[in-house]
Amino acid sequence: MASTILHIQASPSGARSRSIDTAQHFLQRLRERDPTAEIRTLDVWALDLPPFDATMIDAKFAVLRAQAATDEQRRHWQRAVRLAQDFNAADKYVFSLPMWNFGLPYRLKHYIDVVTLPGENWRWSPQEGYTGLLHGKRAALVYSSASDYPVGLPSHARDFQKPYMRTWLEFLGIVDVVELAVAPTLAPPEAVAANLARARARADELARDF
């Protein structure tokens, strides 16, 4: 059975995006390795995401606590469930995301908040606590950032992009994760081109075993 790869784009910059460019290079290598794989692209900026506001929160607890949820609350909750199930259906994930203000683009965070649902991709019990439900899946995280945040330097403490993504995926049960970064992108053109070339070379390596 062919595997399904979901590419989640978190940059609104389209063809100018270094993270999207590198992710597409990675996906091309995956296509060459497995022409039968189904590759789907999800642009979080083009997705109709329901607001995760007071209405959605009320709907969530009314449904989960088996209270008398209204028809409107059930409709709101089902929108989130459909998005979560669509996310869950993939076998592998490729995320392309720039760093914004040391963290994630807000539209990706919105998507994560909508699709991370109890009973769909995680559960909780008094005996076990939190348990992720998406075991056996794999993810590739393709980052870009204006500056570099290498381990061992003080700037590393400001990087909330990569730790957040790792923690969220682990929470869902996805622990087989590979990463590559295009950084820094705020540099002279020749330096950015060299960084992009290094990221593509790293993508070639990772695609062999992904």
N, C-alpha and C positions, 0 to 999 in steps of 0.2 A: 504494500500500500504506500502510495506517494506521501511524503511528508509535507506539512504545511508550514511555511515560514512567514511570519507576520513582521513586516517592516513598519515600525512606528516612528514617523517623522515628527520631531518636536521643534524644528526650525521653520520660521515663516519666510525664510530668505530664498527658498527655491534653488535655482541653479547657482546662486552665489554662495550657498551654504557649504562650508568645508566638511561638516559632519555628514550631510546628505551625500556629497560627492564621494567621500570615503566609504560610506555604507553601501552605496550603489556599486562601487568597485568590488567590495567584499561580496555582495550578492551576485555579481556577475561571475565571480570565481565559484560561488556555490552552484550556480546554474551549469557551469562547465563540468563540475564534478557530478551533479545529479540533475540531468535535464527533465526528469519526471517530477521534481519538487514543484509544488504550487507556492508561488511567492505573491503575497498580497501586501499592498501598501496602504497604510492608514495615516492620513495627515490630520493631526489633532486640531490644526487650525481650520480645517474644512469640515470637521465633524460636528454634528448637531448634538451637543452635550447638554443634558438637563442641568439646571442650576442645582448645586448641592447646598440648598438653603434650608430655612426653617421648615418649609413645606416638605422637602425631601426627607429631612431628619425625622419629622413627625410620622411620615409614611413608613420610614424604616422601622421605627420602634413599634408602630401599630401592627405592622405585618409580622415582625419577628417575635413580638411578645404575644401574638395571637389575640390581640385586642380587636375591637370592632372597627377595623379599618374601613374608611369610606371608599366608594368606587374611585374617587379622584386620587386618594392616597395610593390605592392599588395600581392605578395607571402610572403614577409617578414612579413607583417602585419597580414596576415591570420594565420601564424604559431603562433603568439602571441595570436590571437583571439581564436584559437582552444584550446590552453592551458588554457586560461581564462575561456572559457565555460566549460571545463572539471572540473576546480576548482569550478565554480559556481554551478555545477549540484549537489553537495553534500548537504545533509540536515544538517549534523553535521561534525565537524572537530576536529581531535586530532593532535596536534603538539607536536613532541618530539624534543627538541633542547637544545644543550649545550651552555654555554656562552663562547664566544671567544673574548678576549680583551675587556671585559666589554659589548659586544654587541652580534650580531648574527653571525653565520657562513656565510661567504661570499656567499656560494652557495644558502642558503635560501634567502638572500637579492636579489640575482640575480633572483630567482624564483618569489619573490614578485614584483620586478620591471617589470617582463614580464607579469604577470597575472593581475596586477592592471591597468585596462583599462577603459577609459571613454566610456560610452555607454554600457559597459558590466557589471560592478559592481559598478560604480559610475557615477554621472553626475554633470554638473555645469550649472547654469543659473544666469543671472544678478539679478533675483528676489530672488532666494533661496540660491545662493552660491553653495557649495558642498553638495551633497546628496548621501548617500550610498544606494545601490539597493538590498543588500542581507539581507533584513529584515526577521525575523522569524527563522533564523538559529542559531545554538549553536556551541560553541567552547570550547575545553579543552586544556589548555596549560601546558605541562609537561616539566619543566626546570631542568637542572643540571648546577652546577657551582663549581669550585674548592674552592671558598670561599663563605661565607654567607654574605648577604647584607640586614640585617633586618632593618625595619623601625625604626627610632629613633636613629640610630647610624650613624656616619659620613660616613661609608662605603656605606650606602644606596645611596648616591649621585652618586656613580660610576656605579650603575646598570642601563645600557641602554638597557638591554635585555628585561625585562618585560614591561617597559613603551612603548617601540617601538611596541611590539606585540599588546598590548592593544589599542594603538592609531591607528595602521593600521587596526585592525579588526573593531573598531568603525567607522573609515572612510568609510569602506565598508557597514556599517549598522549592523554589528554583535556585539550586546551589551550584549548578554547572554553568559558570559564567566566565566569559572572556571579555577583555577590555582593550581598547586602543584609543589613543588621544591624538588629535591634531592641535598642537600647541607649541609656542604661542602663535596666535594669528595676528596680534597687534605688533607687527614687525615689518622691516623692509620687504618688498615683494620677493626678492630672491631668497630671503630667509623663510618666508611663508611657503614658497614653492618647495623648498627643501624639506620643510616639516611635513607638507602634504605628501611628498614622495616617500618619506620615511613611514608615514601612516599607511600608505598604500602597500608598501613592502610588508609591513606588519600584518595587514589584512590578508595578503597572499599566504603568509605563514599560517594564520589562524584558520583560514578557509579549508586547509588540508584535512583538518580533524574535526571540523564543526558539523 
